[in-house]
Amino acid sequence: MLSSISSFTTISRALRFKPPSSRGNMRSVITGLLIAISGGVVGAALASHDTFSKTAPDRFADIAKQQPAGFWTTPAVKGYGDIHYDRNAAFQPTLGLSNKVVFRVGQGGNNPAMPNPALEKVAQVVNLYTAAGVPANKLSFVVAVNGGATPAMLDNAHYQKIYGTDNPNLRLISALQSQGIKVSICDQAIAWHHYKKDWVAESVIHTPSALTTITTLQNSGYAYLEM
C-alpha cells in the first residue's frame, strides 16, 4: 500500500512540472497508470483475502493436530463438540444450579456433508458441563431449531434427495438425545421451507414455533443461548 501511495505522489509531481503544451498527452498516460495501479492494489487485496479465507480452516486444523493426545475430548457426546477442559478455570458449571438451557439453532452450515456447526456447539456445551462434574441426567437442555438449520432435521431419504448426500446431523441428533437433550423443530420453519412434517426425522420434537418454544421455556426459568 505504501508503494502505491509513493507512485501516486510521483505521478502528481510529474504532472505539476510539465509544460502546459504537453500536459494533455501526459494526462492520458497518467490516467492509464492510475487505473493500472488501482487495479493492482484492489487485486492484491482480494487475492490476500481469498488466500486467508481458504487457508485459515486448514491452518487451525493443523494447530489442533499438533496438540498432545487427550488435549481435546468429548466426554459425553462422543465424537462431537471437542473441548479442552481446565478444572481451574473460573465460573464452573455446578450441580447446585438449575442447569436449564434452551438453545436456538438457526444457522445452516456451508457443507451439507458435514454436521451443522451450531448444533455441534450444543454438544460442546454438554461436554463442558459433563467435564465439570454435572452429569447429563441433571441437565435440562432443549434445542429449538429453525431458519437455515431446518434442513438438518430432515430424515435421511429427504435430505439425500435434496442435497445428494446422507444427513450427517442424524448421528449428532441421536448422540445428543442419548444424553437426554431434547431436539425440537419449528413447524413454521417447516412450512416456510415447503417441507412436509413427515419429512422430519421421527425422533425430533415438533413445536408450534421456535420463538414460542424459547419464550415459554424462558418464562419457566431456562437460560437462553443463541448458537
Secondary structure, DSSP 8 states (H G I E B T S, - for coil): -HHHHHHHHHHHHHHHTS-GGGHHHHHHHHHHHHHHHHHHHHHHHHHHHHHHHHHHHHHHHHHHHTS-TTSSB-SSSTTSS-B---TTSSS---TTS--EEEEEE----S-TTS--HHHHHHHHHHHHHHHTT--GGG-EEEEEE-GGGGGGGB-HHHHHHHHSS--THHHHHHHHHTTT-EEEEEHHHHHHTT--GGGB-TTSEEES-HHHHHHHHHTTT-EEEE-
